[in-house]
Amino acid sequence: MNTADQHHRIDYIEFNVASIAASKAFYGDAFGWTFQDYGPDYCEFRDGRLTGGFAHGATQPGGALVVLYSTALEDSLAQVEQAGGRITKPIFAFPGGRRFQFTDPDGYELAVWSAT
């Protein structure tokens, strides 16, 4: 699938977890997921079809972070704002790309990322 096919589709799910080691042990034992560490505060998981991440941080019930992909991050941010979304984290860089986070009108937080 090329990046144009991925534009504005769910691409990644991220969980804030109290302990990356405990989360790796649980999901590895329960479901056979595999992992790639990116420093002490972040770990990517693979379930065989989807990738996602465990980020060390404050947890909140019902709070997986759904991440969409964008081929034009600044345009996507403008569209989110115009549609009534509230930006909670402006565009920032991370290893592998850039992203921003927002809440929808019901208060659900999502993120949008781009490799460029």
VENVEN-V922860 format. One record per backbone hydrogen bond with DSSP energy under -0.5 kcal/mol. NH is the residue of the N-H (numbers start at 1). CO is the residue of the C=O. E is the energy in kcal/mol with one decimal. If there is no record, write none. Layout:
NH_CO_E ; NH_CO_E
//
This chain:
5_2_-0.8 ; 6_2_-0.7 ; 6_3_-0.6 ; 7_3_-0.8 ; 7_4_-0.6 ; 8_69_-3.4 ; 9_6_-2.3 ; 11_67_-3.6 ; 12_67_-1.7 ; 13_51_-0.7 ; 14_65_-3.2 ; 15_53_-3.0 ; 17_55_-2.6 ; 23_19_-2.2 ; 24_20_-2.8 ; 25_21_-2.3 ; 26_22_-2.5 ; 27_23_-2.7 ; 28_24_-2.3 ; 29_25_-2.4 ; 30_26_-3.1 ; 31_27_-1.9 ; 32_28_-1.4 ; 33_27_-1.4 ; 34_46_-2.1 ; 36_44_-2.3 ; 38_39_-0.5 ; 38_42_-2.7 ; 42_39_-0.8 ; 43_54_-2.0 ; 44_36_-3.1 ; 45_52_-2.6 ; 46_34_-2.2 ; 47_50_-2.2 ; 52_45_-2.0 ; 53_13_-2.1 ; 54_43_-3.2 ; 55_15_-2.8 ; 55_53_-0.5 ; 56_41_-2.3 ; 57_17_-1.9 ; 63_60_-1.3 ; 65_14_-4.6 ; 66_64_-0.7 ; 66_109_-0.7 ; 67_12_-3.3 ; 68_111_-3.0 ; 69_6_-0.5 ; 69_9_-1.9 ; 70_113_-2.2 ; 76_72_-2.3 ; 77_73_-2.5 ; 78_74_-2.2 ; 79_75_-2.4 ; 80_76_-2.4 ; 81_77_-2.4 ; 82_78_-2.7 ; 83_79_-1.8 ; 84_81_-1.4 ; 85_80_-2.8 ; 86_103_-2.3 ; 87_85_-0.5 ; 88_101_-2.0 ; 89_101_-1.8 ; 92_99_-2.6 ; 94_97_-2.7 ; 97_94_-2.5 ; 98_114_-2.5 ; 99_92_-2.4 ; 100_112_-2.0 ; 101_89_-2.1 ; 102_110_-2.6 ; 103_86_-2.4 ; 104_108_-2.3 ; 107_104_-2.3 ; 110_102_-2.6 ; 111_66_-2.3 ; 112_100_-2.4 ; 113_68_-2.6 ; 114_98_-2.5
//
